[in-house]
Amino acid sequence: MPRIALFVIDIQRDLALNPQTEISAAVRILDAGTSILATARAKIEAARDQSKDSDLTIVFVQHEEKPEDGVLIKGSVPWELVFKPIEGVAEERLVAKKLTNFAGDTFESNPELAVQLKADGVEELVAFGIQSECCVKSTCEGAMAAGFKVTLLSGAHSTYNGKSKTAEEIERDVEKHLIDQGAKAIPWED
C-alpha cells in the first residue's frame, strides 16, 4: 500500500509563538496545524485499532541554526517545536534540518531521508509549515527531485511580509511555482 508522509515544517516557538518575531499568520498556521495533526493522528490510531499498518507517517522538521546565523539554536527555547512527535509512536519521527549553503531543503540536509521514506513505502509528501518561500518550498522541491509526489496544503503555510509583497502574496507565488514544477496545492481543510 503506498504511504503518505505528512511533513510539518519548522513550526517553532520563535516563528509561531513569540509576539516579537512570529509570522503574521501564526494563529492561522497554529489552528490549521492543530486540526491537520488531530486528523492525521486519528487516522493512524484507527489503523492501529484495526490491527493494520497506517498508510501515513508524520515527519516533524526542526530547523537548526548556528548562533551567528540566527536564534533557532539547538536546545534553545526559540528552537523548540510547537507541535512535537509523540514518543513511542512509530509513525511519527523528528528530522533535524541544518541550514548551510542551501535554502532549507530537508532532503539535502538529510541525504538518507528519501531512501528511508521509500523503504517505508512512502510515495507522496504532503507539506505545511513555516516559511513558505524558504524551507517549505525547498523541502517540496527536494521531495520532487527525490521522486516523490508533492501536495502543499494551501492556507497551512506562511511566512513574513516581504519588502514588496505580503505574506499572502508570497504564499500564492510559492504555490504557483510548485504547481508549475509538478506539485499540487489543495486547501488544508480538504
N, C-alpha and C positions, 0 to 999 in steps of 0.2 A: 504494500500500500504506500503510495507517495506521501511523504510527510511535508509539513509546512513548518518553517522556523519563523516565529514572531520575534522581531528584533526591537527591543526597547532601547533607544539610542540616547545616551548621555543626559538622562533626566536626573540631574544632580542638584544638590541643595543651592549652590551659588547661582545656577541658571534658572531655577524654578521656585525657590523659597526665600530668597534674600531680597527684600524690597529695594535695596540699593543697586542690585546687579541682575535681577531676574529679567527675563524677556517679557515684553508687553503682554503676550498671550499666555502667560504662565498658568493662570487659572483655567483657561480653556484646555491647555495641554494636560494639566493635572486631572481635570474632570474626565477628559477623553481616556487618558491612561488608566484611571481607576476603573472605568467601565470596560475598556478593552481587556484589561488583565482579569477582571472578575469573570468575564465571559470565557476567556481562554482557560482559566483555571477550572471553571465549572466543566468545560469540555474534557479536560484532562481527567478530572475526578470522575466524570460519568463513564469514561472508558475504563478506568480502574474498577469502578463498581461492577462493570460487566466483565471483568477479568480480561479485558482487551488492551492491546497496546494503543496508546494515543497516536493520532496522526499529527500531533502538534508538539513542538518543543519551543520553549521560551528562552531567548538569549538576551541577557541584560548586558549592555555595553557600557563600560565605565571609562571615561576619558581621564588620562593622567598627563600632567604637565610637569616640567622641571620648574623649580622656584623662579628662575629667571624668565620663564615663558608665561607664567600665569599663576592663578590661585588654586587650580584643581590638582593640588599636590597630594599624592597618595597618603592616606591616613589623616588628612585634614578634614574639618567639618565641611568646607565648601565642596570638597571632592565626593562626599557621601552621596549614595544613590537615594532618591526619593522612593522609588519602587525597587525592592530587593528580591532576589530569588529566595524561595522558601527552602531552607535546609532540609535535606533528605528527600527532596522531590527530584527524581532522575530526569524529568522533562524540563527542568529549569537549570540554567547554567549562567555563570558570570564570565565575561570576557573583558580583560583589560585592553584598552586601546591607548597606545602611546604615540603622541604626535611627534613626528620627526620631519622628514622632508616631503611629506605628503599632506593632503588636506583632510585627514581624519578617516581614511578608509580602514574599517575594521579588519578587512581581509588582508590588506597589505601589512598592517601591524601584526597580524596573526596568520602567517603563511599556512599553518596547518589546519586552520579553521574550515576551509572549504572541503578539504579531504575528510575531516571528521564528520561534518554535516552530511556529505554524500554517503559516507559509510553508514550513517544512521538512516539513510533513505530519504533525506531532505531533497526536494526538487524545487521548492519555491520559498522565497523570503518575503515576508510581509513586514513593513517597517513603519515606525513612527518615532518621534522624539525631537531633540534639540541639537543643533542648529541646522535649519533646512539647507542652506547653501554650502555648508561645510561638511560636517560628519554624516548627516543624513544622506545628502546627495552622494558623497564619496563612497559611503558604505553600499548604497544601492548600485552605484556604478561598479564597484568591486565585486558585488554579488553577480551582476550580469556578466562581467568579464570571466568569472569563475564558472559560468554556465547555468546559473540559477534563474528561474523566472522571478520577477520582482513586482510587488504591488506596494505602492506607497499609500498610506492612509491619509487622505485629504482631511484637513481640519484637525489632525492629531500630530502635526509637526509645525514648528515655527522657529523664529529667530529674532534678532534685534532689528529695529528700524535701521536702515542704511542712510547714507548721506542724501541719496537721490530717490530712494524707494522705501515704501513702508514694508514692515514685516510681511503683511498680507500679499503685497505685490511680489516680494521675493519668494514666498511660498508658491504662488501661481507660476512664477518663472521656473522654479525648480521642478514642479510637476510637469510643465510643458517640456522642459529639457529631458526629463527622464522618460516621458511618453515618447518623445522623438527618438530616444535611444532603444525603445522596445519594452519599457516597463508599463504597468497600468497604474492609474491613480483612481481610487474609489473613496467615497465618503466613509469616514471611520465608522459611522453608525450602521453601515451595511454589513 
